[in-house]
Each structure stands twice: as structure tokens, then as C-alpha cells.
């Protein structure tokens, strides 16, 4: 069974010091940028101790988005 650790403790081992801010870490957890995904237990985000930061590969676009927005997001 995997050991779950508090997000800040995991971030120290994943990123080293200085770790990203608390708001950034919460955004990573909430938006699925950590694999395997983080879970909120009570008031704290927890991740498996062997989890990795994966980020986002490509921004998600919708069919209803404007062509200009799509071009900016896809081409950079």
C-alpha cells in the first residue's frame, strides 16, 4: 500500500528548495498535474510519496473558442 504525504512535504522531495508556493502546489493538485493524482483529505492535499509532477502537455481548447484564441494556444 502506498504511503500518502502532505503536498508540501512531497514538493520538497520533488522540486528541492525553494519549493513552489502553496497556491501553485494547490493548483497542481487540483488540475491533475501530479501523477498519480493528489487527493484532498480533510483540509490538506495529499499525494503518494512516489508521485511525479507531469504538468500540462497542451492547453485544452473547445470548438466554441475563437480561432484567434486557438491559434495562440496551439502555436504559443
C-alpha angles and dihedrals in degrees: 000000000000122000115236118214134187113269095245092052091050091047091056091057094040101044104017122219128356095039122203116270122276092252091053092049091050090050090052091051096043095047097048097251092139124074122239089031122258121244130213110231111185106314097337134079113230131191135186111268091240095050120129133211108244103168121196121308099200132358114256116243130190129219089244093058117109117261090241092055091048091051093049094048095045099042100034 
